[in-house]
Amino acid sequence: MTEKIFHSIYTKFVVFFVGAFITSILASVIYITLTQIDDIKHYVNKAMTEKAENIKILVEEQDIPVERAREYLDTYDMDISVYNKSDNLINTLTKDEMTKLENGDIISLSRPHIDYNELVVFKLDNQYIYITLDISNSLVNKFRLIQRSTFIVPMMIGVILIIFAVGFVVKPIKKISDASKEVAKGNFNVRIKVRGNDEISHMSKNFNLMVEQLSLNEYLHKDFVSNVSHEFKTPITSLMGYAKLLRKKSTTEVEKQNYIGIIISESERLSNLSSNLLMLSKLENGVIRYKNDRFSLTEQIRDVILLMQNQWEKKNIELDLELEEVDFTGNKDLMYQVWINLIQNAIKYTKESGVLKIILKKTDVISVEVIDNGIGMTKEEQDKIFLRFYKADKSRNTTGTGLGLPITKKIIEIHGGTISVDSSIGEGSKFKVILSETGL
């Protein structure tokens, strides 16, 4: 428990700020002491010397007894004492100081080893007059009391304020820490309340965003497992079923050919699913070797359109092509896969007798737009369409695996490009690819 307290960020903050605060106050006190105490001592010494001179004037010029003069000039901050003979203090004077004293001079002394280190002494009418500071009422003592108050009071107030301030700062950090533990346990429903617009609030917003993405990824992962399991299970079940039918002696030749066709079709589905999973894995892990092929992007798109001819003719789709002659440097095979995925999707969702528009042009960058007038997508679907394993509408898309567009996006990003989608329900979708002339 003790180790936990000492290692907490709250304790570290408090110790750091309190230490910095006390150090700054000490530095201020030391600075004031070094710069002001000598001036105060000089002022006090001057006042004591003037009082000694006034006593001499009263005695020598006004013929007032020494004791009466002492009573006249005695004040609360200074003690005036009269002795008939020298004491041990006088015996500590140097020979030169003693000579001056006997000659009637006023001697100002500073002796750190005695209780009253500021002392004025002189000899008058064979009497020794001492003027010393009253320890409790002296200006020097008051200055020191003010010093202590200046140090202690702000320190106490500052420490209390720092403790509360650090607690205020650390509290949201602790909330983020506790929330992180919940996320680590698999709870993606935790959220942090965001207040203000400072760095902590930005951290809280980013944490909430991270949890939302993790929650989405978790959902997509589970959905993917479900989809892939279904995608594999369905053709495998079909293969097993039709293979058993082929073994029956009662199966006619026509039925055998139909069953064989279905088996081939389902096998192709399994092959495509496996190929897509393998390609996505290779792209994300950088396994595929990049090639700097120089080729005509225009011809490549035309080739894909011709490859898909049966599909768009079957739906009586009208093609509207605006293709400039554009050359591109990149991985030719990977880019070919991009146009297959985009154009095949556009054909799939374009209405019967609809229009499929493809625009290729070059300005500062290369722009390719694939536009259909199909069913379109919601804003939520557009935000997720490029995520791995996401299928926008299972009821309208029973053949896909949700891997085509993620593969497309990854290939484009590898080539330093971007892809975006703009869509409205019932009005179709527009996929836009932006590339530089040299993609790799």
C-alpha positions as CSV (number, residue, x, y, z in Angstrom):
1,M,0.0,0.0,0.0
2,T,2.8,2.4,0.9
3,E,4.7,1.6,-2.3
4,K,1.5,2.2,-4.3
5,I,1.1,5.7,-2.7
6,F,4.7,6.7,-3.4
7,H,4.5,5.5,-7.0
8,S,1.1,7.2,-7.7
9,I,1.1,10.2,-10.1
10,Y,-0.8,12.2,-7.5
11,T,2.0,11.9,-5.0
12,K,4.6,12.6,-7.5
13,F,2.8,15.8,-8.7
14,V,2.2,17.0,-5.1
15,V,5.9,16.4,-4.1
16,F,7.2,18.1,-7.3
17,F,5.0,21.2,-7.1
18,V,5.3,21.6,-3.3
19,G,9.1,21.2,-3.6
20,A,9.2,23.7,-6.4
21,F,6.9,26.1,-4.5
22,I,9.0,25.9,-1.2
23,T,12.2,26.3,-3.1
24,S,11.0,29.4,-4.8
25,I,9.8,30.9,-1.4
26,L,13.2,30.0,0.2
27,A,15.0,31.6,-2.7
28,S,12.9,34.8,-2.2
29,V,13.5,34.9,1.5
30,I,17.3,34.4,1.1
31,Y,17.4,37.0,-1.6
32,I,15.5,39.6,0.6
33,T,17.7,38.7,3.6
34,L,20.9,39.2,1.6
35,T,19.8,42.4,0.0
36,Q,17.9,44.1,2.9
37,I,19.2,43.0,6.2
38,D,22.5,45.0,5.9
39,D,20.5,48.1,5.1
40,I,18.3,47.5,8.2
41,K,21.3,47.0,10.4
42,H,22.9,50.1,9.1
43,Y,19.7,52.1,9.8
44,V,19.5,50.7,13.3
45,N,23.1,51.4,14.0
46,K,22.7,54.9,12.8
47,A,19.7,55.4,15.0
48,M,21.6,54.1,18.1
49,T,24.6,56.4,17.3
50,E,22.3,59.4,17.0
51,K,20.7,58.5,20.4
52,A,24.2,58.4,21.9
53,E,25.0,61.8,20.5
54,N,21.8,63.2,21.9
55,I,22.6,61.9,25.3
56,K,26.0,63.5,25.2
57,I,24.4,66.8,24.2
58,L,21.9,66.7,27.1
59,V,24.7,65.9,29.6
60,E,27.5,68.2,28.3
61,E,25.5,71.1,27.0
62,Q,22.3,71.1,29.1
63,D,24.1,69.9,32.3
64,I,21.5,67.1,32.7
65,P,22.6,64.2,34.8
66,V,23.4,61.0,32.9
67,E,20.6,59.0,34.5
68,R,18.0,61.7,33.7
69,A,19.2,62.0,30.1
70,R,18.9,58.2,29.8
71,E,15.3,58.4,31.0
72,Y,14.5,61.1,28.6
73,L,15.7,59.2,25.6
74,D,14.9,55.6,26.6
75,T,12.5,54.1,24.0
76,Y,10.7,50.7,23.6
77,D,13.0,49.5,20.9
78,M,16.4,50.3,22.5
79,D,17.8,49.7,26.0
80,I,20.1,52.3,27.5
81,S,22.2,51.1,30.4
82,V,24.6,53.1,32.6
83,Y,27.6,51.5,34.4
84,N,30.1,53.0,36.7
85,K,32.9,50.7,35.6
86,S,33.7,48.6,32.6
87,D,32.4,45.0,32.5
88,N,33.5,42.0,30.6
89,L,32.1,43.4,27.3
90,I,34.3,46.4,27.6
91,N,37.3,44.1,28.3
92,T,36.7,42.5,24.9
93,L,37.4,45.8,23.1
94,T,40.6,46.1,21.2
95,K,43.3,48.5,22.4
96,D,42.4,50.9,19.6
97,E,38.7,50.8,20.5
98,M,39.5,51.3,24.2
99,T,41.6,54.3,23.4
100,K,38.8,55.9,21.4
101,L,36.3,55.1,24.2
102,E,38.5,56.8,26.8
103,N,38.8,59.8,24.6
104,G,35.0,60.2,24.6
105,D,34.3,58.7,21.1
106,I,31.2,56.8,20.4
107,I,32.0,53.1,19.6
108,S,29.7,51.1,17.4
109,L,30.1,47.4,17.7
110,S,28.8,44.3,16.1
111,R,29.5,41.1,18.1
112,P,27.8,37.9,16.8
113,H,28.7,35.9,19.9
114,I,26.7,38.1,22.3
115,D,22.9,38.3,22.8
116,Y,22.7,41.8,21.5
117,N,25.0,41.8,18.5
118,E,24.4,45.5,17.7
119,L,25.9,47.7,20.4
120,V,26.8,51.4,20.8
121,V,29.0,52.3,23.8
122,F,30.6,55.5,25.0
123,K,32.1,57.0,28.2
124,L,30.5,60.1,29.8
125,D,31.3,61.5,33.3
126,N,33.4,58.5,34.1
127,Q,30.3,56.3,33.4
128,Y,29.9,53.8,30.6
129,I,26.6,54.1,28.6
130,Y,25.5,51.0,26.6
131,I,22.8,51.4,24.0
132,T,21.5,48.0,22.8
133,L,18.5,46.8,20.8
134,D,15.5,45.5,22.6
135,I,15.4,41.9,21.3
136,S,11.6,41.6,21.2
137,N,10.9,45.1,19.8
138,S,13.9,45.8,17.5
139,L,13.4,46.5,13.8
140,V,15.7,43.6,13.0
141,N,13.6,41.2,15.0
142,K,10.4,42.5,13.4
143,F,12.0,42.1,10.0
144,R,12.8,38.5,10.8
145,L,9.3,37.9,12.1
146,I,8.0,39.2,8.8
147,Q,10.4,36.9,7.0
148,R,9.0,33.9,8.8
149,S,5.4,34.9,8.2
150,T,6.2,35.5,4.5
151,F,7.6,32.0,4.3
152,I,5.2,30.0,6.5
153,V,1.8,31.5,5.6
154,P,2.2,31.4,1.8
155,M,3.7,27.9,2.1
156,M,0.8,26.5,4.0
157,I,-1.8,28.2,1.7
158,G,0.2,27.1,-1.4
159,V,0.5,23.5,-0.2
160,I,-3.2,23.3,0.4
161,L,-4.0,24.8,-3.0
162,I,-1.5,22.6,-4.8
163,I,-3.0,19.4,-3.2
164,F,-6.5,20.4,-4.4
165,A,-5.2,21.5,-7.8
166,V,-3.2,18.3,-8.4
167,G,-6.2,16.3,-7.3
168,F,-8.3,18.2,-9.8
169,V,-5.8,17.5,-12.6
170,V,-5.1,13.9,-11.7
171,K,-8.8,12.9,-11.2
172,P,-9.6,12.7,-14.9
173,I,-6.3,10.9,-15.6
174,K,-7.3,8.3,-12.9
175,K,-10.7,8.0,-14.6
176,I,-8.9,7.3,-17.9
177,S,-6.7,4.7,-16.2
178,D,-9.7,3.0,-14.6
179,A,-11.6,3.0,-17.9
180,S,-8.5,1.5,-19.7
181,K,-8.6,-1.4,-17.2
182,E,-12.3,-2.0,-18.2
183,V,-11.4,-1.9,-21.9
184,A,-8.6,-4.4,-21.2
185,K,-11.2,-6.7,-19.7
186,G,-13.2,-6.5,-22.9
187,N,-15.8,-3.9,-21.8
188,F,-16.1,-1.6,-24.8
189,N,-19.2,0.2,-23.5
190,V,-17.2,2.4,-21.0
191,R,-17.1,6.1,-21.8
192,I,-15.4,9.1,-20.1
193,K,-17.4,12.3,-19.6
194,V,-15.6,15.1,-21.4
195,R,-15.4,18.5,-19.8
196,G,-13.6,21.6,-21.0
197,N,-11.3,22.0,-24.0
198,D,-7.8,21.4,-22.6
199,E,-5.3,18.6,-23.1
200,I,-7.1,16.3,-20.6
201,S,-10.4,16.7,-22.4
202,H,-8.7,16.0,-25.7
203,M,-7.2,12.9,-24.2
204,S,-10.7,11.9,-23.0
205,K,-12.2,12.5,-26.4
206,N,-9.4,10.4,-28.1
207,F,-9.9,7.7,-25.5
208,N,-13.7,7.6,-26.3
209,L,-12.9,7.5,-30.0
210,M,-10.4,4.7,-29.5
211,V,-13.0,2.6,-27.5
212,E,-15.6,3.2,-30.2
213,Q,-13.2,2.0,-32.9
214,L,-12.2,-1.0,-30.8
215,S,-15.9,-1.8,-30.2
216,L,-16.5,-1.5,-33.9
217,N,-13.5,-3.7,-34.7
218,E,-14.7,-6.2,-32.1
219,Y,-18.1,-6.3,-33.7
220,L,-16.6,-6.6,-37.2
221,H,-14.3,-9.4,-36.0
222,K,-17.2,-11.3,-34.6
223,D,-19.3,-10.5,-37.7
224,F,-16.4,-11.6,-39.9
225,V,-16.0,-14.9,-38.1
226,S,-19.7,-15.5,-38.5
227,N,-19.6,-14.5,-42.2
228,V,-16.5,-16.5,-43.0
229,S,-17.9,-19.5,-41.1
230,H,-21.1,-19.2,-43.1
231,E,-19.3,-18.6,-46.4
232,F,-17.2,-21.7,-45.9
233,K,-19.9,-23.8,-44.4
234,T,-22.5,-23.2,-47.2
235,P,-20.4,-24.3,-50.1
236,I,-18.8,-27.2,-48.2
237,T,-22.3,-28.4,-47.3
238,S,-23.3,-28.1,-50.9
239,L,-20.2,-30.0,-52.0
240,M,-20.9,-32.8,-49.6
241,G,-24.6,-33.0,-50.5
242,Y,-24.1,-33.0,-54.3
243,A,-21.2,-35.4,-54.0
244,K,-23.5,-37.9,-52.2
245,L,-26.1,-37.4,-54.9
246,L,-23.5,-38.2,-57.6
247,R,-22.8,-41.6,-55.8
248,K,-26.5,-42.6,-56.2
249,K,-27.0,-45.1,-59.0
250,S,-30.4,-43.6,-59.7
251,T,-28.9,-40.2,-60.7
252,T,-29.4,-39.4,-64.4
253,E,-26.7,-38.0,-66.6
254,V,-28.5,-34.6,-66.8
255,E,-28.7,-34.4,-63.1
256,K,-25.0,-35.4,-62.8
257,Q,-24.0,-32.6,-65.1
258,N,-26.1,-30.1,-63.1
259,Y,-24.6,-31.4,-59.8
260,I,-21.0,-31.1,-61.3
261,G,-21.7,-27.5,-62.3
262,I,-22.9,-26.7,-58.8
263,I,-19.8,-28.3,-57.3
264,I,-17.5,-26.3,-59.6
265,S,-19.3,-23.1,-58.8
266,E,-19.1,-23.7,-55.0
267,S,-15.5,-24.7,-55.3
268,E,-14.8,-21.4,-57.1
269,R,-16.5,-19.5,-54.2
270,L,-14.2,-21.2,-51.7
271,S,-11.2,-20.5,-53.9
272,N,-12.1,-16.8,-54.2
273,L,-12.7,-16.5,-50.4
274,S,-9.4,-18.1,-49.7
275,S,-7.6,-15.9,-52.3
276,N,-9.1,-12.7,-50.9
277,L,-8.1,-13.6,-47.3
278,L,-4.6,-14.5,-48.4
279,M,-4.2,-11.3,-50.5
280,L,-5.4,-9.0,-47.7
281,S,-3.0,-10.7,-45.2
282,K,-0.1,-10.3,-47.6
283,L,-1.0,-6.6,-48.3
284,E,-1.3,-5.8,-44.6
285,N,2.0,-7.5,-43.7
286,G,4.0,-6.2,-46.7
287,V,4.6,-9.7,-48.1
288,I,3.8,-8.8,-51.7
289,R,6.8,-7.5,-53.6
290,Y,6.3,-4.1,-55.1
291,K,7.0,-3.5,-58.8
292,N,7.5,-0.3,-60.7
293,D,5.7,-1.2,-63.9
294,R,5.1,1.6,-66.4
295,F,1.7,0.9,-68.1
296,S,-1.3,2.6,-69.6
297,L,-4.0,3.0,-66.9
298,T,-6.5,3.7,-69.7
299,E,-5.9,0.4,-71.4
300,Q,-6.0,-1.4,-68.1
301,I,-9.5,0.0,-67.3
302,R,-10.7,-0.8,-70.8
303,D,-9.5,-4.4,-70.4
304,V,-11.4,-4.8,-67.1
305,I,-14.6,-3.4,-68.8
306,L,-14.2,-5.9,-71.6
307,L,-13.6,-8.7,-69.0
308,M,-16.9,-7.8,-67.4
309,Q,-18.8,-7.4,-70.7
310,N,-21.1,-10.4,-70.1
311,Q,-22.1,-9.0,-66.7
312,W,-23.1,-5.5,-67.8
313,E,-24.7,-6.7,-71.0
314,K,-26.8,-9.2,-69.0
315,K,-28.3,-6.2,-67.0
316,N,-28.5,-4.1,-70.2
317,I,-26.3,-1.4,-68.5
318,E,-25.3,1.6,-70.6
319,L,-21.6,2.6,-70.3
320,D,-20.6,6.2,-70.2
321,L,-16.8,6.4,-70.5
322,E,-14.6,9.5,-70.3
323,L,-11.1,8.1,-70.4
324,E,-8.1,10.2,-71.1
325,E,-4.8,8.6,-72.1
326,V,-2.9,8.3,-68.8
327,D,0.2,6.4,-68.0
328,F,1.0,5.2,-64.5
329,T,3.9,3.7,-62.6
330,G,3.1,1.0,-60.1
331,N,2.3,-2.6,-59.5
332,K,0.3,-3.5,-62.6
333,D,-1.3,-6.7,-61.2
334,L,-2.4,-5.0,-58.0
335,M,-3.9,-2.0,-59.8
336,Y,-5.8,-4.4,-62.1
337,Q,-7.4,-5.9,-59.0
338,V,-8.5,-2.4,-58.0
339,W,-10.5,-1.8,-61.2
340,I,-12.0,-5.3,-61.1
341,N,-13.3,-4.8,-57.6
342,L,-14.7,-1.3,-58.2
343,I,-16.3,-1.9,-61.6
344,Q,-17.7,-5.3,-60.5
345,N,-19.3,-3.7,-57.5
346,A,-20.7,-0.9,-59.7
347,I,-22.2,-3.4,-62.1
348,K,-23.7,-5.5,-59.2
349,Y,-25.5,-2.5,-57.8
350,T,-26.5,-0.7,-60.9
351,K,-30.2,-1.0,-61.8
352,E,-31.4,-2.9,-64.8
353,S,-31.0,-0.8,-67.9
354,G,-29.1,1.7,-65.8
355,V,-26.0,3.8,-66.5
356,L,-22.5,3.1,-65.3
357,K,-20.1,6.0,-65.7
358,I,-16.3,5.8,-65.5
359,I,-14.2,9.0,-65.7
360,L,-10.4,9.0,-66.0
361,K,-8.5,12.3,-66.2
362,K,-5.2,13.8,-65.3
363,T,-4.4,17.2,-63.9
364,D,-1.9,17.6,-61.1
365,V,-3.0,14.1,-60.0
366,I,-4.7,11.2,-61.6
367,S,-8.4,10.9,-60.9
368,V,-10.6,7.9,-61.5
369,E,-14.4,8.0,-60.8
370,V,-16.7,4.9,-60.9
371,I,-20.3,6.1,-60.8
372,D,-23.4,3.9,-60.7
373,N,-27.1,4.7,-60.3
374,G,-27.8,1.8,-58.0
375,I,-29.3,1.4,-54.6
376,G,-26.8,3.7,-52.8
377,M,-25.7,3.7,-49.2
378,T,-26.5,5.4,-45.9
379,K,-23.9,7.7,-44.2
380,E,-23.3,4.9,-41.6
381,E,-22.6,2.4,-44.4
382,Q,-20.2,4.8,-46.1
383,D,-18.2,5.3,-42.9
384,K,-17.8,1.5,-42.6
385,I,-17.6,0.3,-46.2
386,F,-13.8,0.2,-46.3
387,L,-13.5,-1.7,-43.0
388,R,-12.3,-5.3,-43.1
389,F,-15.1,-7.9,-43.4
390,Y,-17.9,-5.3,-43.4
391,K,-20.9,-6.1,-45.6
392,A,-23.2,-3.2,-46.0
393,D,-26.5,-5.0,-46.4
394,K,-26.6,-8.8,-46.0
395,S,-30.1,-8.9,-47.5
396,R,-28.9,-7.4,-50.7
397,N,-25.5,-8.9,-50.9
398,T,-25.4,-12.6,-50.3
399,T,-22.3,-13.4,-52.4
400,G,-19.7,-11.0,-51.1
401,T,-17.3,-11.6,-48.2
402,G,-16.7,-7.9,-47.3
403,L,-13.0,-8.1,-48.4
404,G,-13.1,-6.5,-51.8
405,L,-13.1,-2.9,-50.9
406,P,-10.7,-3.2,-48.0
407,I,-8.3,-4.9,-50.4
408,T,-8.9,-2.1,-52.9
409,K,-8.2,0.6,-50.3
410,K,-5.0,-1.1,-49.1
411,I,-3.7,-1.4,-52.7
412,I,-4.4,2.3,-53.4
413,E,-2.7,3.3,-50.1
414,I,0.3,1.2,-51.0
415,H,0.6,3.3,-54.1
416,G,0.3,6.6,-52.1
417,G,-3.2,7.3,-53.2
418,T,-6.7,7.7,-51.6
419,I,-10.1,6.4,-52.2
420,S,-13.4,8.0,-51.1
421,V,-17.1,7.3,-51.6
422,D,-20.1,9.6,-52.0
423,S,-23.5,8.0,-52.0
424,S,-27.2,8.6,-51.4
425,I,-30.0,6.0,-50.9
426,G,-31.7,5.4,-54.2
427,E,-29.4,7.6,-56.2
428,G,-26.3,5.5,-56.5
429,S,-22.7,5.7,-55.4
430,K,-19.5,7.4,-56.7
431,F,-16.1,5.9,-55.8
432,K,-13.2,8.3,-56.4
433,V,-9.6,7.3,-56.6
434,I,-6.8,9.8,-56.5
435,L,-3.3,8.8,-57.5
436,S,0.0,10.5,-58.3
437,E,1.6,9.7,-61.7
438,T,4.3,7.7,-59.8
439,G,2.4,5.5,-57.3
440,L,5.3,3.7,-55.7
